[in-house]
Amino acid sequence: MSAGASAVRARPLSRRVAAGVVTRHEAQQVLISDRCLCGAEKRPKKAFCTNCYGLLPAGLRNRLYLGIGNGFEQAYAGSVVELERIHG
């Protein structure tokens, strides 16, 4: 795992992500990381762990398969907002 990937794991939810803004670099780091936003282990190339992914509405889950630069960043940001709403 790269140093950038561990930084993604340790970084708290940023205001920019909560506002729906995820950069290409941040999106790449999410997909490289082996940790979900919740702290659980996840597979690299996946945005979330199985549990968090399963909590998302189908529309958001489907949009997470869009490529970086083709809507993934917005789908990820929307998913983070939804998971924050669910988890409180």
Number of C-alpha atoms within 10 A of each C-alpha: 9 9 9 15 19 16 13 21 19 11 9 10 13 10 9 11 19 16 12 17 16 20 16 13 11 16 20 17 22 25 20 20 26 23 23 23 22 16 12 14 15 20 15 18 13 18 29 28 19 14 12 19 18 11 14 17 11 10 9 17 18 12 18 22 15 15 11 17 11 11 13 21 25 22 23 25 21 22 26 22 16 17 17 14 9 11 9 6
